[in-house]
């Protein structure tokens, strides 16, 4: 994995994987994943489904 600011923060805080979404006016405008969902099996994070959010 390329060493970026995101991956440096993840390493510093021992975060194996993260999914990030940006919402603008109630609509998702960008999303991405970084890192691993399962380190032992070398399975990277993926966007599998939209889980929603509440106010």
ZAKEPA-414378 format. One record per residue (C-alpha): residue number from 0; y, z, x. Coordinates in nm, 3 decimals. Layout:
% ZAKEPA-414378
{node NUM, {Y, Z, X}}
...
***
This chain:
% ZAKEPA-414378
{node 0, {0.000, 0.000, 0.000}}
{node 1, {0.343, -0.094, 0.136}}
{node 2, {0.545, 0.214, 0.232}}
{node 3, {0.850, 0.225, 0.003}}
{node 4, {1.076, 0.503, -0.118}}
{node 5, {0.849, 0.540, -0.424}}
{node 6, {0.533, 0.570, -0.219}}
{node 7, {0.698, 0.813, 0.025}}
{node 8, {0.796, 1.041, -0.266}}
{node 9, {0.446, 1.010, -0.411}}
{node 10, {0.296, 1.109, -0.075}}
{node 11, {0.536, 1.402, -0.026}}
{node 12, {0.449, 1.545, -0.369}}
{node 13, {0.078, 1.453, -0.358}}
{node 14, {0.101, 1.213, -0.656}}
{node 15, {-0.188, 0.963, -0.645}}
{node 16, {-0.053, 0.727, -0.911}}
{node 17, {0.228, 0.680, -1.157}}
{node 18, {0.324, 0.449, -1.442}}
{node 19, {0.696, 0.391, -1.502}}
{node 20, {0.866, 0.223, -1.799}}
{node 21, {1.235, 0.160, -1.863}}
{node 22, {1.347, 0.172, -2.225}}
{node 23, {1.676, 0.021, -2.341}}
{node 24, {1.789, 0.049, -2.703}}
{node 25, {1.438, 0.143, -2.812}}
{node 26, {1.263, -0.147, -2.638}}
{node 27, {1.064, -0.151, -2.318}}
{node 28, {1.246, -0.379, -2.075}}
{node 29, {1.042, -0.316, -1.759}}
{node 30, {0.723, -0.139, -1.657}}
{node 31, {0.513, -0.109, -1.346}}
{node 32, {0.246, 0.108, -1.188}}
{node 33, {0.211, 0.244, -0.837}}
{node 34, {-0.079, 0.406, -0.657}}
{node 35, {-0.425, 0.496, -0.775}}
{node 36, {-0.582, 0.611, -1.100}}
{node 37, {-0.901, 0.708, -0.913}}
{node 38, {-0.873, 0.759, -0.538}}
{node 39, {-1.245, 0.826, -0.481}}
{node 40, {-1.340, 0.490, -0.633}}
{node 41, {-1.036, 0.304, -0.495}}
{node 42, {-0.922, 0.211, -0.851}}
{node 43, {-0.552, 0.127, -0.870}}
{node 44, {-0.327, 0.225, -1.159}}
{node 45, {-0.298, -0.035, -1.436}}
{node 46, {-0.107, -0.057, -1.759}}
{node 47, {-0.395, -0.032, -2.004}}
{node 48, {-0.212, 0.046, -2.330}}
{node 49, {0.126, 0.147, -2.464}}
{node 50, {0.105, 0.510, -2.572}}
{node 51, {0.452, 0.542, -2.727}}
{node 52, {0.699, 0.825, -2.720}}
{node 53, {0.878, 1.060, -2.958}}
{node 54, {1.238, 1.180, -2.980}}
***
